[in-house]
Amino acid sequence: MFKRFLAVAVMGLALAGCVSTPNTLSPEQIAGFRLASVDVSVAPNAWISWADGDTERAALTAPDDAKVRQSIASKLRDSVLRNLGGDLTGQRPVKLVVRVHEFAVVPGAVRILLGGNHVIKADVDILDAKTGAPLLAFPAHTVAFQGGNGVIGVALDNIIQDDPADRLIRYYVNQYRNWLLRK
């Protein structure tokens, strides 16, 4: 019974990273885009669980903390600019609007005892920067990955890998980039 549950859970996680939203724009249209701005927000009803942030640790008083929301938005915006800005250098200015609905980084202590997965769920819309007209939507995309579990897994995760929140954001942006540019 447990093996069956584990198999279904693993399959669900594997499919959670799959992209099912079609990219309806041609590669030529996308090549014509120039990234003019990126607007990132965390939805008011977003589920946030992040207790391992280095500089953010002192700011964590409640999931509704404005500093935590701002930190997530800032990290995501910087990652989009760094990982996608160089690819969108055409003539037509576009604006990316990102709305985060879920952001969960499982604390090391919880991963030692119970395990856990880091998760981000967000929408990305591309708008014409001049008119605000929607051009392409990437709704409710979820990226999840398992953090190092157990004492050794958490220790190795902390030594070898970068911050889980940064990694989670980078994975999300890379999946979006690959979907948008059809890579």
Secondary structure, DSSP 4 states (H G I P E B T S, - for coil): -HHHHHHHHHHHHHHHT---S---S-HHHHHTEEEEEEEEEEEEEEEEEE---TTTGGG-SSTT-HHHHHHHHHHHHHHHHHHHTTT-BSSEEEEEEEEEEEEEE--HHHHHHT--EEEEEEEEEEEETTT--EEEEEEEEEEEEEPP-HHHHHHHHHHHS--HHHHHHHHHHHHHHHHHHT-
